[in-house]
């Protein structure tokens, strides 16, 4: 696997802003899904290990240069090896695991572990991390909790995930400590199972358009002040 620096990967995620959290039941549609994501303007995917098809989907996509490929629900060092061998550039975990972070460094892939408490965040910072996943964001207290966690750790940037929707994602992305946001509303599992990749492309484009409109309105408000 070609090494891609953590700064490069997190910078790319920050530019894309939205990280689709994908659950696949059949790897056969992986490339059509990737085509839909790219066509919809969100060239990124966190392929979760929640199903056996996740690893096979990663393998099917590893040769693509138009998609930033990551693995999610990575729970141990052995899973890191599987994901890295399959071409993942970043690794997302629901919680903080020192073994996962260590193996990511050994394999040259970016670790984005989940945190929901100050203790977990402190452990992540002690491990040298500056980018973490805030999970499950809404259930763990939402923006007030994220703000509380970021206060003692101003150098940390968060990727909230869990409970994010089109009607609340912009409020997270507006927070100065947030570098990207994870969600699944643009990649509904039912649409993937049905092979309705046109709908996924539409949802991605709709999400991208809403983000652009939100930023345009924000800039307009600033000029009016």
Buried (B, 14 or more C-beta within 10 A) or exposed (E): BEEBEBEEBBEBBBEBBBBBBBBBBEBEBBBBBBBBBBBBBBBBBBBBBBBEBBBBBBBBBBEBEEBBBBBBBBBEBEBBEBBBBBBBBBBBBBBBBEEBBBBBBEBBBBBBBBBBEBEBBBBBBEBEBBBBBBBBBBEBBBBEBBEEBBEEBEEBBBBBBBBBEBEBBBBBBEBEBBBBBBBBBBBBBEBBEEBBBEBBBBBBBBBBEBBEEBBEEEEEEEEEE
